[in-house]
């Protein structure tokens, strides 16, 4: 068969045919996507109804079995106890951690004779410490004071002014409060 149409007409017919094919292809894809969306929508409602049915069935079984109800009460009671313990221990502080920080601030030449500790609930402060001891030199005692002040956990650090008079073998006392 011989096609005697001019080239321009052939191109026009070819482009019309491609346009028709693309429209048909678009309609097929669009209808497929629409069908898939409707299937998913129906599946969603089916699964939600099954879930509701299973939840109702579970609720019925729970009320039929008194052991499950008793177990649920025990679990709630245990959870309350654990929460109370966590709250209690959350308010407490670690004395060993505070003592460790105090020991880190002690320079050579300082020794402690006594350490007293008092738990307080005074604003942000949690404990009050009083330390008495001996310092071989005034410089060691001054270094100890500076290290206590540098540490952010110790506040209201108080040395009696009379201890700074002696140059060596100084018996000192210091008191401070902790925020930890």
C-alpha positions as CSV (number, residue, x, y, z in Angstrom):
1,X,0.0,0.0,0.0
2,X,1.3,3.3,-1.0
3,X,0.7,6.4,1.1
4,X,0.3,9.4,-1.2
5,X,-0.3,12.0,1.5
6,X,2.1,14.9,1.8
7,X,4.7,14.7,4.7
8,X,3.0,17.5,6.6
9,X,-0.3,15.6,6.7
10,X,1.5,12.4,7.7
11,X,3.1,14.2,10.6
12,X,-0.2,15.8,11.6
13,X,-1.9,12.4,11.6
14,X,1.0,10.8,13.5
15,X,0.8,13.6,16.2
16,X,-3.0,13.1,16.5
17,X,-2.5,9.4,16.9
18,X,0.2,9.9,19.6
19,X,-2.1,12.4,21.4
20,X,-5.0,9.9,21.4
21,X,-2.7,7.2,22.7
22,X,-1.4,9.4,25.5
23,X,-5.0,10.4,26.5
24,X,-6.0,6.7,26.6
25,X,-2.9,5.8,28.5
26,X,-3.5,8.7,31.0
27,X,-7.1,7.6,31.5
28,X,-6.0,4.0,32.1
29,X,-3.4,5.1,34.7
30,X,-5.8,7.5,36.4
31,X,-8.6,4.9,36.6
32,X,-6.1,2.4,38.0
33,X,-4.9,4.8,40.7
34,X,-8.5,5.7,41.6
35,X,-9.4,2.0,41.8
36,X,-6.3,1.3,44.0
37,X,-7.3,4.3,46.3
38,X,-10.8,2.9,46.6
39,X,-9.5,-0.6,47.5
40,X,-7.2,0.9,50.2
41,X,-10.1,3.0,51.5
42,X,-12.3,-0.1,51.8
43,X,-9.4,-2.1,53.4
44,X,-9.0,0.7,56.0
45,X,-12.6,0.5,57.0
46,X,-12.5,-3.3,57.1
47,X,-9.4,-3.3,59.3
48,X,-10.8,-0.7,61.7
49,X,-14.0,-2.7,62.1
50,X,-12.0,-5.8,62.8
51,X,-9.8,-4.0,65.3
52,X,-12.9,-2.7,67.1
53,X,-14.4,-6.2,67.2
54,X,-11.1,-7.6,68.6
55,X,-11.0,-4.9,71.3
56,X,-14.6,-5.6,72.3
57,X,-13.8,-9.3,72.5
58,X,-10.7,-8.6,74.6
59,X,-12.7,-6.4,77.0
60,X,-15.3,-9.1,77.4
61,X,-12.6,-11.8,78.1
62,X,-10.9,-9.5,80.7
63,X,-14.1,-9.0,82.6
64,X,-14.8,-12.8,82.5
65,X,-11.5,-13.7,84.1
66,X,-11.0,-12.3,87.6
67,X,-7.3,-13.2,87.6
68,X,-6.6,-10.7,84.9
69,X,-8.5,-8.0,86.8
70,X,-6.5,-8.8,89.9
71,X,-3.2,-8.9,88.0
72,X,-4.0,-5.5,86.5
73,X,-4.6,-4.1,90.0
74,X,-1.3,-5.5,91.2
75,X,0.5,-4.0,88.2
76,X,-1.0,-0.6,88.9
77,X,0.0,-0.8,92.5
78,X,3.5,-1.9,91.7
79,X,3.8,1.0,89.2
80,X,2.7,3.5,91.9
81,X,5.3,2.1,94.3
82,X,8.1,2.4,91.7
83,X,7.0,6.0,90.9
84,X,7.0,6.9,94.6
85,X,10.5,5.4,95.1
86,X,11.8,7.2,92.1
87,X,10.4,10.4,93.4
88,X,11.9,9.8,96.8
89,X,15.4,9.0,95.5
90,X,15.2,11.8,93.0
91,X,15.0,14.3,95.8
92,X,18.0,12.8,97.6
93,X,21.6,13.5,96.9
94,X,24.7,11.6,96.8
95,X,26.8,12.3,99.9
96,X,29.7,10.3,98.5
97,X,29.7,12.5,95.4
98,X,29.9,15.7,97.6
99,X,32.6,14.3,99.7
100,X,34.5,13.4,96.6
101,X,34.3,17.0,95.4
102,X,35.5,18.2,98.8
103,X,38.5,15.9,98.7
104,X,39.4,17.1,95.2
105,X,39.7,20.7,96.6
106,X,42.1,19.8,99.4
107,X,45.7,20.9,98.5
108,X,48.8,19.4,100.1
109,X,49.4,20.6,103.6
110,X,45.8,20.5,104.7
111,X,44.4,17.9,107.0
112,X,40.9,17.6,108.5
113,X,40.1,16.9,112.1
114,X,36.4,16.8,111.8
115,X,33.6,17.1,109.3
116,X,30.0,17.6,110.1
117,X,27.1,17.4,107.8
118,X,23.5,18.6,108.1
119,X,20.8,18.0,105.6
120,X,18.8,21.2,105.0
121,X,15.9,22.3,102.7
122,X,16.7,25.9,102.4
123,X,15.9,27.3,99.0
124,X,18.3,25.8,96.5
125,X,20.6,24.5,99.2
126,X,20.5,20.8,100.2
127,X,23.2,20.4,102.8
128,X,25.4,22.3,105.2
129,X,29.0,21.2,105.9
130,X,31.4,22.3,108.7
131,X,35.0,21.3,108.5
132,X,37.8,21.8,111.1
133,X,41.4,21.0,110.4
134,X,45.0,22.0,110.3
135,X,46.9,23.8,107.6
136,X,50.7,23.8,107.5
137,X,50.8,27.3,105.7
138,X,48.6,30.2,105.1
139,X,49.1,29.7,101.3
140,X,47.7,26.1,101.5
141,X,44.7,27.4,103.3
142,X,44.2,30.2,100.8
143,X,44.5,27.7,98.0
144,X,41.9,25.5,99.7
145,X,39.5,28.5,100.0
146,X,40.0,29.4,96.3
147,X,39.3,25.8,95.2
148,X,36.1,25.7,97.2
149,X,35.0,29.0,95.7
150,X,35.8,27.8,92.2
151,X,33.7,24.7,92.6
152,X,30.1,25.6,91.6
153,X,28.6,23.2,94.1
154,X,29.7,25.1,97.3
155,X,28.1,28.3,98.2
156,X,28.2,30.7,101.2
157,X,31.8,29.6,102.1
158,X,32.8,31.1,105.5
159,X,36.2,31.1,107.1
160,X,36.6,33.0,110.4
161,X,38.8,36.1,109.9
162,X,41.0,35.3,112.9
163,X,42.7,32.3,111.1
164,X,44.4,34.4,108.5
165,X,46.7,36.0,111.2
166,X,48.9,32.9,111.7
167,X,51.5,32.2,109.0
168,X,52.0,28.5,109.8
169,X,50.3,25.6,111.6
170,X,46.8,27.1,111.4
171,X,43.9,25.5,113.1
172,X,40.9,26.5,110.9
173,X,37.2,26.0,110.5
174,X,35.1,26.5,107.4
175,X,31.4,26.2,106.7
176,X,29.5,26.1,103.5
177,X,26.3,25.0,101.9
178,X,25.9,22.7,98.9
179,X,23.4,22.9,96.0
180,X,23.8,19.2,95.1
